[in-house]
Amino acid sequence: MLSEKIMKAGSSPFYIQKVNLDIGSFLTSIVMLFVCGMASQRPNDAFWKTRDVDGRMESGIFVAWDARMVLVLIVTLLQNWLAGLVAKRLSTVIRSSAQQLSLLIVYFVGDIWLNHVVFDWPVGTTALVIALSVQVFALAGQVEHSNGTAASGPPSASSCESQVV
């Protein structure tokens, strides 16, 4: 929500604001690489210490990275840029709702349909509650417009009747 306020308050284009935020995040991440490595008791947390990687002792930040890790990095970067764009133009509530819908798609399409996992009622009903919550958030912010003016009170009976299918 803080980044949404920063982005909406500024008059700069989105890509300039996003790069500025990402530079700060990058610098913080570099500092935290050293802080976490020094504070941890585990040798695998310090990138400068040698550790076992597929039977070889290696050290470095990108040890054990492969094409899958690079793909995950690219997808994460794209997701963060799109989330920032949605937060600037819409709101963090809508962005969060869209991310929750992607979890529903992963569950229903990925697990049940593609992997043939048996439907689990507690997980399935939770997924449906999430879908309904997203719908409530999407509709709760809409203001009824009649004759070009916004109504501030509750909807009238005639407008409710016109929405009934």
N, C-alpha and C positions, 0 to 999 in steps of 0.2 A: 504494500500500500504506500510505503514511503517512496518507492521508485515511481509509482503512478503519480503521486503529488509532484515530484520533481519534474517528471516528463511533461505533465499537463501545465505546470507553471511556466516552464521555459518556452521561449519563442523559437529556439533553434530547431532545425529539422531532426527527425527521429534518429537518423543514422549518426549524427554528431552526438546527440545525447547518449545513445547506446554505446558508442565507442568510449565516451568519457566514463560512463559507469563501468564498462568492461576493463578499462585501464586500471581503475581503482581496485576492481576485483582481482585482476591479474597480479598486481603488486602485493596485495594482501595474501594471495595464494603462495607467492614466492616466499614471503616472510614466514608463513605458516608451515611450509615444507621444512624449514630449519627448526622452528619452534617445536613442532610435533616430533621431529627426529631426535632432538636433544632431550625432550621431556619424557619420551617413551623408554621403557625398559627393554622392549623387544628390538632386536637388531634389524628386523625386516622393515621397521618404520623409518629408519634413517637411510636415505637414498645413497649416501656416501659410503656406507658399510657394505662389504660384500655379502651376498646371500645366495642361496641355492635357487637357480632358475633352470628347470629341466635338466638337472644333473650337472650344471656348470655353475661355478661361483662367479657372480657378476655384481657390479654396482652401477648406479646411475638412476636417473629419473625415469627414463623410458624403457627400463629393463622389462622384458617379457611382453612388450607391446607387439601386437600383430595386426593384420588387416581388420580383424573384427573390432579391436579396440579403437582403431582409427575411424571405422565406420560409426561406432557408438559416439565418439567425440564429435564427428560431423553432424550426426542426427541431434545430439544435445545442443550444439551451437545453433542449428537451425530452429530448434524448438524454443530456445531462449530468445532468439531474435523475433520470432513470430509472437511469442508471449509478450514481449516488450511492446511490439507494435499494437497488439490488441489492447494492452493496458493503457497505452497512450491514447488510442482512438476511442475505446469503450470504457471498460473498468476492470478492476482485478476480480470482481465477482463473476463477470462473464468469462474472463480468462480461466478462472478456477473451475467454472461450470464446464467449459469446453474440455479441460483436462480430465475432469471426472467422466465425461462422456467417452473419452478415449479409453479409459479404464474399463468401461462397460463393453466397448467394442472388443477389447483384448480378451475379456472374460468370455463373452458369449460367442464370438467368432473364433478366437484362438483356442480356448480350452474346450468348449462344448462341441463346436461344429468341426473344427479341424483336428483336434487331438482326441475327440470322442470321449471326453471325460464325462462321467455320469453327473447329471444335474444335482447339485447340492442345494437343498431348499434354504438353509440359512444364508448361504452366500448369494443365491439367486434372488431371494427377497430383499436382501441388503442392496443388491445391484438395482433392483426395481425402485427401492426407496430413494436411491441416489438419482435415478432418472426422474422421478417425480419431484424431488427437491430442485433439480436443475430447471424443470418446467416452472415451478413456483417462482424461483428467482428471476427467470426470464420474463414472466408475466407480471410480477409484483411491481416492477418499476415503470410499467407503461401507464401513461396518463390518458384518460378517455378524452377524445376530441369530438366535439359536436359543434357544427357551424363555425369552425375555425377557432373556437376558444377552448381552453383547457378547463375541465371540471375539477374542482378541488374536493368535493364531497364524495360520498359513496355513489356507485353507479345507480342510475334510476331503474325502476322496474321495467320500463320499456326497453332500455338497453340490455338488461339481463335477459329479457324474453327473446330479443333478436339474436342473442348469442347461443341460445339453446338449439341444438340440432335435432 
